[in-house]
Amino acid sequence: MVLTNSCLGGLMSHAGSLITEASHHKGAAPRRVNLSLPSGSSVSVGMIETAAAQAQQVGCYLDLRGLQLDGLDLGSKRGRERKTWTRLIFGMNDRCGAASVDRCNFEGSVLTDCLFAAMILTALDFTECELTDCDFRFATFRGVRLGSARIVGCDLYGASMESATIMGNIHFELSSLPQFGDGITGLDWSAFANPNGPRALVGEKADVYQEFLARTRDERPPKERSILDAVDDRLAGAAGGYRRLSGYWAAQGQFRDANCAYTRSRRLERRASSPWFAISRRIHHEGRFSEPRAQRRAGRADWSLRKRFQSRDMRPVAWIGLWIADGTSRFGQSLTRVSATLLAVALIPGVAYAVWNGVSGAHTVFDDLLFSVSRLTAATPTGLKPTTKLVEWAGTVQSLVGIALVGLFGYVLGNSLRQS
């Protein structure tokens, strides 16, 4: 939607106004105004600041597309007040051109709700910037400095980080994930860990994710799945993002970071398969559960019973299996957990045998423990025998579990040696 003359009339009547009504482009959603330059003048930081303030007075975006801003210093260097830029349009996903911003400096500034969509960003400096709710969809980052930047609620769908991009100490929070190419420096797991704050990927939080997708509702292709369907599959999508991160770091030889990302992805898959997750979606009216019940029933009237059950995303067997995999080995990555589990399988049954007198010939608890440990080996101590069939069956299960854990120990040990 474009502002009418009546919206700008009061502001345009004042002397020194730098904004004019923007021309209409098909599919352009934000209300916006253009920067009006005096004849023969070039763009300066002061002009952008004044025009941005005037645009905010009428609730508009300032459209800077088509302007030459190469090398402009829009940042806040040391000793200067931190600049705040709000609702600036440098590029949009509508194939109607973009501003030229090569080598622009935004160092230390705060950018809120600024649009850089479908742009090629070359040698920009976003060092120590706080980027909030910015649109970087389908943008290409080449040699961009993002060191110590904080990216909050930004849409990076389809964006790609290419060679010479610096990302040391960057912090992601409730944003979508770009693609990472070769030649990036400084990117590690600390950018996504957020142990005491919101998660890094927006898909991990349902209410925020739905609002996040609603920003670009008008630009979604007709054949693309609906926002409600995307919210239903949000955890699977976030898990896929962490899997891609894990693959990227593994290819770069950053195995510790790759393992952390893989663990996060598997835990999200476990959460998605949990019966409690399906129940909580219904309670909090997330995704398709926000629609009226009659509408949901009409949409699945011809579904089979099996498809109805699968649509609830409840996979209790997978959920239990993932819990076991995490508890025993942190999904095949922790030697400590495997060793502790193996020790527990060897000793805990021995304590149970001692309590219920399950071993014939045992005089002390150490005899029961010796019998229990021997179930994991081929040697059985002479004079020690199970007293009942139940103890025999328990010993057999104990032996099978022990064999599996010993094999798992070797697998994890081999991976650890290969990655060291």
C-alpha positions in Angstrom: 0.0 0.0 0.0 1.2 3.5 -0.8 0.6 6.7 1.1 -1.9 9.1 -0.4 -1.2 12.8 -0.8 -3.5 13.5 2.1 -1.3 11.4 4.4 1.7 13.5 3.5 0.0 16.9 3.0 0.5 18.2 6.5 4.2 17.2 6.5 5.0 18.4 3.0 3.6 21.8 3.7 6.5 22.5 6.1 9.7 24.0 4.7 12.7 21.7 4.5 10.8 18.5 4.0 13.0 15.8 2.4 10.3 13.2 1.6 7.9 12.7 -1.2 5.2 10.2 -1.9 6.6 6.9 -3.2 5.6 5.6 -6.6 3.6 2.4 -6.5 5.3 -1.0 -7.2 3.3 -4.1 -7.5 3.5 -6.3 -4.4 5.1 -3.6 -2.2 3.4 -4.0 1.1 4.9 -1.3 3.4 3.7 2.3 3.3 6.7 4.2 2.2 8.0 7.6 1.1 11.1 8.5 -1.0 14.0 10.7 -0.2 13.7 13.9 -2.2 17.1 15.3 -3.1 17.8 18.9 -4.0 19.0 19.4 -7.5 22.7 18.6 -7.9 23.2 17.4 -4.4 24.5 14.0 -3.1 23.1 11.9 -0.3 24.5 12.7 3.2 24.0 11.1 6.5 22.2 14.2 7.8 19.7 14.0 4.9 18.9 10.4 5.7 18.5 11.1 9.4 16.1 14.1 8.7 14.1 12.2 6.1 13.8 9.1 8.3 12.5 11.2 11.2 9.9 12.8 8.9 8.9 9.4 7.6 8.4 8.1 11.1 6.1 11.0 11.9 3.6 9.8 9.3 4.2 6.1 10.1 6.1 5.2 6.9 9.2 3.5 5.7 11.9 5.6 4.1 12.6 4.1 0.6 16.3 4.6 -0.3 16.3 2.3 -3.4 18.0 3.6 -6.4 20.3 5.9 -4.4 24.1 5.7 -4.4 25.2 5.2 -0.8 28.5 3.5 -1.5 31.0 4.1 1.3 28.6 6.2 3.5 29.3 6.2 7.2 26.0 5.3 8.9 27.7 3.8 12.0 28.4 4.9 15.5 32.2 4.8 16.1 33.8 5.0 19.6 33.1 8.2 21.4 29.9 8.9 19.5 26.3 8.4 20.4 24.9 5.1 19.1 22.9 5.7 15.9 19.4 4.1 15.6 18.0 3.5 12.1 14.4 2.4 11.9 12.2 1.5 8.9 14.7 2.1 6.1 14.3 0.3 2.8 17.5 -0.5 1.0 16.1 -3.4 -1.0 12.8 -5.4 -1.3 11.9 -8.7 -2.7 10.0 -7.2 -5.6 12.7 -7.0 -8.4 12.4 -3.2 -8.4 16.0 -2.3 -7.8 18.0 -1.6 -4.6 20.2 1.0 -3.1 23.9 0.8 -3.8 25.5 0.2 -0.4 28.9 -1.3 -1.1 31.4 -0.6 1.7 28.8 1.2 3.8 29.7 1.4 7.5 27.0 0.6 10.1 29.4 -0.2 12.9 27.9 0.0 16.4 24.5 1.2 15.2 21.0 -0.2 15.9 18.9 -1.2 12.9 15.3 -2.0 13.5 12.8 -3.1 10.8 15.2 -2.3 8.0 14.9 -4.1 4.6 17.9 -5.5 2.7 16.0 -8.2 0.8 17.4 -9.6 -2.4 20.5 -7.5 -2.3 24.2 -8.3 -2.9 25.8 -6.8 0.2 29.5 -6.3 -0.4 32.1 -5.2 2.2 29.5 -3.8 4.6 30.5 -3.3 8.2 27.9 -4.4 10.7 30.4 -4.9 13.6 28.8 -4.7 17.0 25.4 -3.8 15.4 22.1 -4.8 16.8 19.9 -5.9 14.0 16.2 -6.4 15.0 13.3 -7.5 12.8 15.3 -6.8 9.7 14.5 -8.4 6.3 17.6 -10.1 4.6 15.6 -12.7 2.6 17.6 -13.9 -0.5 20.4 -11.4 0.3 24.0 -12.4 -0.5 26.7 -11.4 2.0 30.2 -11.0 0.5 33.0 -9.9 2.7 30.6 -8.4 5.3 31.8 -7.8 8.8 29.3 -9.2 11.4 31.7 -9.5 14.3 30.0 -9.2 17.7 26.7 -8.4 16.0 23.3 -9.3 17.6 20.7 -10.6 15.2 17.2 -10.7 16.7 14.1 -11.6 14.9 15.7 -11.2 11.5 14.4 -13.0 8.4 17.4 -14.7 6.6 15.4 -17.1 4.5 17.3 -17.9 1.3 20.2 -15.6 2.3 23.7 -16.8 1.8 26.9 -16.0 3.7 29.8 -16.2 1.3 33.6 -15.9 1.4 35.4 -13.4 3.6 32.4 -12.8 5.8 33.5 -12.3 9.4 31.1 -13.7 12.1 33.2 -13.9 15.2 31.1 -13.5 18.5 27.9 -13.1 16.5 24.7 -13.8 18.3 21.5 -15.2 16.8 18.1 -14.9 18.5 14.7 -16.0 17.2 15.8 -15.6 13.6 15.6 -17.8 10.5 18.8 -19.5 9.3 20.8 -18.5 6.2 23.0 -20.7 4.1 26.7 -20.8 5.0 29.4 -21.1 2.4 33.1 -21.6 2.4 35.4 -18.9 3.6 33.4 -17.7 6.6 35.5 -17.0 9.7 34.6 -16.9 13.3 31.3 -18.8 13.2 30.9 -21.3 16.1 28.3 -22.9 18.3 28.3 -20.0 20.8 26.4 -18.0 18.2 23.4 -20.3 18.6 23.8 -21.7 22.1 21.8 -19.1 24.1 21.8 -21.2 27.3 19.9 -18.6 29.4 17.9 -16.7 26.7 15.5 -17.2 23.8 16.5 -19.9 21.3 18.5 -19.0 18.2 15.9 -20.2 15.6 12.5 -18.6 15.5 10.9 -22.0 14.7 11.5 -23.1 18.2 8.8 -20.7 19.6 5.3 -21.1 18.2 3.7 -17.7 18.9 6.7 -15.8 17.7 7.0 -18.0 14.6 3.5 -17.3 13.5 3.9 -13.6 13.8 7.3 -13.9 12.1 5.8 -15.6 9.0 2.8 -13.2 9.0 5.2 -10.4 8.0 5.6 -11.8 4.5 2.1 -13.4 4.2 1.3 -11.3 1.0 4.5 -12.5 -0.7 4.1 -16.2 -0.1 3.6 -18.1 -3.4 0.0 -19.6 -3.8 1.4 -23.2 -4.0 3.5 -22.8 -0.8 2.2 -24.4 2.3 0.2 -22.2 4.6 1.5 -20.4 7.7 -0.5 -22.7 10.0 1.1 -25.8 8.4 4.5 -24.2 8.8 3.8 -23.6 12.5 2.7 -27.2 12.9 6.1 -28.4 11.4 8.2 -25.7 13.1 10.2 -28.1 15.3 11.0 -30.4 12.4 12.1 -27.3 10.4 14.3 -26.0 13.2 15.8 -29.5 13.7 16.7 -29.5 9.9 18.4 -26.1 10.3 20.6 -27.4 13.1 21.3 -30.5 11.0 22.5 -28.3 8.2 24.7 -26.4 10.6 26.2 -29.6 11.9 27.0 -30.7 8.4 28.6 -27.4 7.6 30.8 -27.5 10.7 31.8 -31.1 10.1 32.9 -30.2 6.6 35.0 -27.3 8.1 36.6 -29.6 10.7 34.8 -28.0 13.6 33.6 -31.2 15.1 32.8 -29.9 18.6 30.5 -27.3 17.1 29.0 -29.9 14.7 28.3 -32.3 17.6 26.5 -29.5 19.6 24.3 -28.6 16.6 23.5 -32.3 16.0 22.5 -32.8 19.6 20.2 -29.8 19.5 18.6 -31.1 16.3 17.9 -34.6 17.8 16.5 -33.1 21.0 14.1 -31.0 18.9 13.1 -34.1 17.0 12.4 -35.8 20.4 10.3 -32.9 21.5 8.3 -33.0 18.2 7.5 -36.7 18.6 6.5 -36.3 22.2 2.8 -37.0 23.1 2.9 -33.9 25.4 3.9 -31.7 22.4 0.8 -32.7 20.5 -1.4 -32.1 23.6 0.2 -28.7 24.3 -0.5 -27.6 20.7 -4.1 -28.3 21.2 -4.3 -26.6 24.6 -2.5 -23.4 23.3 -4.3 -23.4 19.9 -1.2 -23.6 17.8 -1.1 -24.0 14.1 -4.1 -25.9 12.7 -5.6 -26.1 16.2 -6.3 -22.4 16.0 -9.0 -23.1 13.4 -12.5 -23.9 14.5 -13.1 -27.6 15.1 -15.7 -27.9 12.4 -13.3 -26.5 9.9 -10.6 -29.0 10.9 -13.0 -31.9 10.7 -14.2 -30.9 7.3 -10.6 -30.9 6.0 -9.9 -34.5 7.1 -13.3 -36.0 6.5 -12.0 -38.6 4.0 -8.8 -39.5 6.0 -8.2 -43.0 7.1 -7.8 -43.8 10.8 -4.0 -44.3 10.3 -3.6 -40.9 8.6 -5.7 -39.2 11.4 -3.3 -40.7 14.0 -0.2 -39.7 12.0 -1.5 -36.1 11.7 -1.3 -35.7 15.5 2.5 -36.1 15.2 2.6 -38.5 18.2 5.4 -41.1 17.8 5.8 -42.6 21.3 8.3 -45.3 20.2 10.6 -42.7 18.6 10.2 -40.4 21.6 11.3 -43.2 24.0 14.1 -44.3 21.7 15.5 -40.7 21.5 15.3 -40.4 25.3 17.3 -43.6 25.7 19.8 -42.5 23.0 20.3 -39.1 24.8 20.6 -40.6 28.3 23.0 -43.4 27.4 25.3 -41.6 25.0 24.1 -38.2 24.1 23.2 -39.5 20.6 26.4 -41.4 20.2 28.7 -38.5 21.2 29.6 -38.9 24.9 32.0 -41.5 26.1 31.3 -40.5 29.7 27.6 -41.3 29.4 28.3 -44.6 27.7 30.8 -45.5 30.4 28.4 -44.5 33.2 25.6 -46.5 31.7 27.8 -49.6 31.3 28.9 -49.3 34.9 25.3 -49.0 36.1 24.3 -52.1 34.0 27.2 -54.0 35.6 26.6 -53.1 39.2 23.0 -52.1 39.9 21.6 -55.7 39.3 24.2 -56.9 41.7 22.8 -54.8 44.5 19.3 -56.1 43.6 20.6 -59.7 43.8 22.0 -59.0 47.2 18.7 -57.5 48.5 16.5 -60.4 47.2 19.1 -63.2 47.7 19.2 -63.9 43.9 22.6 -65.6 43.9 23.2 -69.0 45.4 26.6 -69.3 47.1 27.0 -65.5 47.7 28.2 -64.6 51.2 28.6 -60.9 50.9 27.4 -58.1 48.6 30.7 -58.3 46.8 29.9 -61.8 45.7 26.6 -60.6 44.2 28.4 -57.7 42.5 31.0 -60.2 41.1 28.2 -62.4 39.7 26.5 -59.3 38.1 29.7 -58.2 36.4 30.5 -61.7 35.2 27.2 -61.6 33.2 28.9 -59.1 30.9 31.9 -61.4 30.3 32.3 -65.0 29.2 33.6 -66.0 32.7 31.3 -67.2 35.4 32.7 -67.5 39.0 32.6 -71.0 40.4 30.1 -71.5 43.2 27.9 -68.7 42.2 24.6 -69.6 40.6 21.2 -67.9 40.1 18.5 -69.1 42.5 15.5 -68.7 40.3 14.5 -68.6 36.6 13.8 -64.9 37.0 17.4 -64.2 37.9 18.5 -66.3 35.0 16.4 -64.2 32.6 17.6 -61.0 34.2 21.2 -62.1 33.7 20.5 -62.9 30.0 19.0 -59.4 29.4 21.9 -57.9 31.3 24.3 -59.7 29.0 22.5 -58.5 25.8 22.4 -54.9 27.0 26.1 -55.1 28.0 27.1 -56.4 24.6 25.2 -53.5 22.9 26.8 -50.9 25.2 30.3 -52.3 24.6 29.7 -52.0 20.9 28.4 -48.4 21.4 31.4 -47.6 23.5 33.7 -48.7 20.6 31.7 -46.6 18.1 31.9 -43.4 20.2 35.5 -44.0 21.0 36.3 -44.4 17.3 34.5 -41.1 16.5 36.3 -39.3 19.3 39.7 -40.4 18.0 38.8 -39.5 14.4 37.7 -36.0 15.4 40.5 -35.3 17.8 
